[in-house]
Amino acid sequence: MIVRPRAAAREGSLPVASSGARTASTGGWPPRTAVVTGASSGIGREAALLLADQNCRSLLVGRNGAALDEVAAATQGHRIAVDLARPGGEVAVASRAAELLGEVDLLICSAGLGAAGPFDVMPPSTINDLIAVNVLAPMLLVRAMLPAMLERGQGRILLVGSVAGALGVRGEVAYSASKAAMVGFADALRSEVAGRGISVTLCLPGAVDTPFFHRRGAPYVRRWPRPIPAGLVAQRMLAGTGRGDAEVWVPRWLSAAARVHGAAPSLYRRLAGVFG
Ligand SMILES: NC(=O)c1ccc[n+]([C@@H]2O[C@H](COP(=O)([O-])OP(=O)(O)OC[C@H]3O[C@@H](n4cnc5c(N)ncnc54)[C@H](OP(=O)(O)O)[C@@H]3O)[C@@H](O)[C@H]2O)c1
């Protein structure tokens, strides 16, 4: 059974304040239509539930058909079971979206996976999988859906990155690299489509309480910071997207660590060596 979003997560619905620099504001908010990858679990699932509360029709993307069916029933959305790591997955999603939704106001790329452990013994196949799902899949899906948004002069793109992509986390070398690619992708894309009605928002969450850690085969073991609820991440990233924010850090204080990293890298490295 789907549990509807908790009241705390739904507080203030979509347009709620969060941190992040602004990009040009565009129309189409709240969105009438959305494509949500990773909608079968965790952050993507919570985002789909929040969007449904705003009467947004979504195409839910994932691999787990039963989990997608549950979210589709709870949101009255459409679903497509597709492995985004396989060639052509993005084409299937884009054409199904055009068929079922027509114009797409919002694209959320939340599908992703993790991997932990020393890089020197990480299987090459794991590195390939990370790059395929965390980097190539969102880039190819944006590539497939961007032309229609540009033609309309309206659209919002929300990429789910990670604080690991901005700061680099030991024991998560390949994952950090895959999410760092999203930082460059989001920055460059935002700059390229500026003034054409498209906003590009990158969400950088810290640890989030989802099946992510179980799936990667290594539990989250740090005592601090504690993992935050996926519903809170979904709420903040949607609010930031509504405003056209460039970045949404959840929790917000993580952006301070990134500022230290940028302004005083050697100090940051010393602190990271102490605190991990
Ligand atoms: N949890 C955290 O601590 C954390 C922190 C920072 C950033 N993030 C990022 O947040 C995003 C969402 O993660 P989450 O925490 O919500 O994890 P999650 O609960 O494990 O959900 C991952 C989602 O990605 C989908 N997915 C994975 N591989 C796929 C593939 N090959 N094709 C299609 N869909 C695929 C899964 O679909 P199926 O289950 O249907 O296969 C699932 O819906 C990821 O990009 C992750 O890197 C997570």
The ligand as a Gaussian input file, in Angstrom:
#p B3LYP/6-31G(d) Opt

LIG

0 1
 N       19.481000       8.421000      -0.648000
 C       20.494000       9.259000      -0.525000
 O       21.152000       9.353000       0.537000
 C       20.857000      10.168000      -1.666000
 C       21.696000      11.259000      -1.389000
 C       22.043000      12.129000      -2.417000
 C       21.561000      11.921000      -3.693000
 N       20.753000      10.838000      -3.947000
 C       20.286000      10.647000      -5.325000
 O       18.877000      10.714000      -5.331000
 C       18.370000       9.989000      -6.451000
 C       17.246000       9.087000      -5.977000
 O       17.788000       8.156000      -5.055000
 P       16.906000       7.566000      -3.869000
 O       17.590000       7.875000      -2.602000
 O       15.500000       7.943000      -4.060000
 O       17.166000       6.008000      -4.131000
 P       16.171000       4.778000      -4.355000
 O       15.057000       4.824000      -3.361000
 O       17.053000       3.586000      -4.408000
 O       15.546000       5.047000      -5.797000
 C       16.317000       4.935000      -6.962000
 C       15.398000       5.016000      -8.156000
 O       16.194000       4.950000      -9.336000
 C       15.611000       4.005000     -10.229000
 N       16.612000       3.365000     -11.062000
 C       17.819000       2.872000     -10.689000
 N       18.430000       2.302000     -11.730000
 C       17.599000       2.431000     -12.798000
 C       17.666000       2.045000     -14.158000
 N       18.719000       1.361000     -14.654000
 N       16.627000       2.337000     -14.970000
 C       15.556000       3.001000     -14.484000
 N       15.421000       3.390000     -13.211000
 C       16.443000       3.107000     -12.376000
 C       14.961000       2.992000      -9.297000
 O       13.961000       2.305000     -10.043000
 P       13.600000       0.720000      -9.800000
 O       13.643000       0.505000      -8.317000
 O       12.230000       0.631000     -10.365000
 O       14.645000      -0.016000     -10.525000
 C       14.399000       3.878000      -8.211000
 O       13.143000       4.383000      -8.588000
 C       19.559000       9.225000      -7.031000
 O       19.998000       9.901000      -8.191000
 C       20.607000       9.297000      -5.930000
 O       21.918000       9.251000      -6.446000
 C       20.374000       9.986000      -2.962000

